[in-house]
Amino acid sequence: MDELEGYKVLSGADPAEDYIGPFYFKETESGYDFVFQANQNHCNMTGIVHGGVLMTFADYCLCMVATDAYAEDCVTVSFNSEFISAGEIDHLIKGAATITLKTGSMVFVRGEVKQDDRILMTFSSVVKRLRKKD
């Protein structure tokens, strides 16, 4: 797809994200852009994108930003979200996340998930930084 040109998949870092996605990222001058193609297997019984899929995508976005594309390990210790609009299949869903504070052990992140110009969900999170395993 032309819309995904320049985007990469980071597989193997998180098996749950690999299973639910694929989720794509692209480095930009200001950080990262994130997308995934919503299709039938991302839907709930009403035919819209499942809220759990959107939350998993948001967690992917925030962890990628918090760890600079998994340069270090992390776990999400707090996650808040607000659903604003429904996601439709056969469209790209985009995510954005920014760090509000990064300490030696924690990262505070906020962001949003959009489809076209519609905000589907906003989120905020606290991530615990972990030492990389040898």
N, C-alpha and C positions, 0 to 999 in steps of 0.2 A: 504494500500500500504506500502511495506517495506521502500520505499524512504521517507515516512512521519513519520516513527517511531521516537518517541522522540519529535515531533513537537506538538504544541498546537494551538488551535484557541481561540482568544480572541473575543468573540461575545458580542454585547450589547454596546460596547464603541462608535462605529460609525456605524449607520444604513446603510449608503451608502457603506461602506467597507463590511459589512455583506452581502448586496445584490449583490455586484459585485464579491466577493470572492467565496469560502472562502479563506482567506489568513492565512498562518500558520507562527509561529515563534518558535524558540528554543533558550534558553539562552546558551551561550558558555562562556568559560573562557575569551574571548576577547570582548564579547558583545552579539550580537544577530545574528542569521541567519534567513532569511525569504524565504518562497517559496509559490508558488501556482501551481496547476495543470491546465495548459491551455487546455480548451476544446472548443467545438463548440460555446457555448454561450459567449465566450470571443472574438469572431472573428468579423472582419468587413466584408464587402461584397465581398472582394477578398479572404477570407478564411485564412487570417493571423490574429494574435492577434491584436486587436484594440489598437491604440496608447493611447486612453483615459483609457483603462484598465491598460496599463503599467504605465501611469501617476498616476492613483489611487493607484496602488500597490506601486509605489515609494513614494507617499505621506504617505501611511501606514507605510512603512519602516522608513522614516525619522521621523515621529511623534512618533513611538514606541521608537526609539533611543533617540529623544529629550526629551521625558517625562519618560523614563525608564518604558516602557510598560504601559503608561497612568496612572502613579502615580500622575500626574497632568494634567489638561486640557491644550489644546493649539489650536491655529489656525494658518494655513499657511498664511503668508502675502506676500511671494514672492516665486515663483517656476520657475526654468529654466530647460529645458531639451533639449537633443540632441538625436535624433533617429539615430542609427547607422546601425541596422540590423533588419530584420523582425522576429517576434516570430512565432513559429509553434505550432499547436495544438497537443495534446497527449504527451506533454513533460512538465517537471517541469521547471518553471521559478524561478530564484533565485534573491534575492535582498540583497544588503549590503549598509549600511549607516554609516557614522562616523561624529562625532561632530567636527567641526573646532574651534568653540568658543561658550561658554555658559555664558551669563551674567544674571543679575537678572531678566530681562524681555524678552530677546531674545535668540534664539539658532540658530546657523549657521551650516548647515548640507550639506554634499555632499555624493554622492554614485553612484551606478551603478546597472543595471538590466541585468542579463545574462541568456542565455539558453545554456546548456552544456558549452563549452569554449568560446562561442561567446558573446560579449557585444552587447546587444540590445539597450541600452539607458544609458546615463549618466545624472545626475541631480545635482542641487544645490538648496538650499532653505533657507529661513529665517522663523523661527517659533516664534510666540508670545506666551510666557508662560502666562497662566491664573491661577487665584486662583481657587482651588477646591471649588465647590458649596457645601454648607452644607446640 
